[in-house]
Amino acid sequence: MSATATAPVTVPRPSLSDGMGWRVGVSIVSVFGLASFVLLYLAFWASSYNWIQNTVVVLVSGLIFVAANGAAWASWGMRRARQVSP
């Protein structure tokens, strides 16, 4: 048996677009989910509440939308900032 030297294995560094697919998917689904919820809420359930309660429900659903998208994109943004800054 002869000993042969093997080249060191290099692992490619992930590009900035790695992992964006599921984040884009979350963003698209959450936009349609928010729009569907608001339309269904206003069409079927809003009549039993006053305008202040309806406004609160819509605002809270908007905050949940922002939180879901923020959680999905925060790690990508922090990784990008780490790669770009010196």
C-alpha positions in Angstrom: 0.0 0.0 0.0 1.3 3.4 -0.9 0.6 6.4 1.2 -0.8 9.2 -0.9 -1.3 12.7 0.3 -4.8 14.0 0.2 -5.7 17.7 -0.3 -7.2 19.4 2.7 -11.0 19.6 2.5 -12.2 23.1 2.4 -15.8 23.9 3.3 -17.2 26.7 1.2 -18.4 29.7 3.2 -22.2 30.1 3.0 -23.3 33.0 0.7 -25.6 35.7 1.9 -28.5 34.1 0.1 -28.2 30.9 2.0 -31.3 30.3 4.1 -33.4 33.1 2.4 -35.9 30.7 0.9 -37.7 29.9 4.0 -37.6 33.5 5.1 -39.2 34.7 1.9 -41.8 31.9 2.3 -42.6 33.0 5.8 -43.0 36.6 4.6 -45.3 35.7 1.7 -47.4 33.3 3.8 -47.7 35.9 6.7 -48.8 38.6 4.3 -51.6 36.5 2.9 -52.4 35.1 6.4 -52.7 38.7 7.8 -54.9 39.8 4.9 -57.1 36.7 5.1 -57.5 37.1 8.9 -58.4 40.8 8.8 -60.9 40.3 5.9 -62.5 37.3 7.6 -62.6 39.0 11.0 -64.2 42.2 9.6 -66.7 40.2 7.5 -67.9 37.8 10.2 -66.9 38.8 13.7 -66.4 42.5 13.8 -70.1 43.4 14.1 -70.3 42.0 17.6 -67.6 44.4 18.9 -67.3 48.2 18.9 -64.8 50.1 16.8 -62.2 50.4 19.5 -62.2 46.6 20.0 -62.0 46.0 16.3 -59.1 48.4 16.0 -57.2 46.6 18.8 -57.8 43.2 17.1 -56.4 44.5 13.8 -53.4 46.3 15.5 -52.5 43.2 17.5 -52.7 41.0 14.4 -50.4 43.5 12.7 -48.0 43.3 15.6 -48.0 39.5 15.4 -47.2 39.9 11.7 -44.3 42.2 12.4 -43.0 39.9 15.1 -43.1 36.8 12.9 -41.3 38.5 10.1 -38.8 40.2 12.4 -37.9 36.8 14.1 -37.5 35.2 10.6 -35.2 37.9 9.3 -33.2 39.0 12.4 -30.7 36.2 12.2 -30.1 36.9 8.5 -29.6 40.6 9.2 -27.2 40.0 12.0 -25.1 37.5 9.9 -25.0 40.0 7.0 -23.9 42.8 9.3 -21.1 40.5 10.7 -19.9 39.6 7.2 -19.9 43.2 5.9 -18.4 45.0 8.8 -14.6 44.9 9.2 
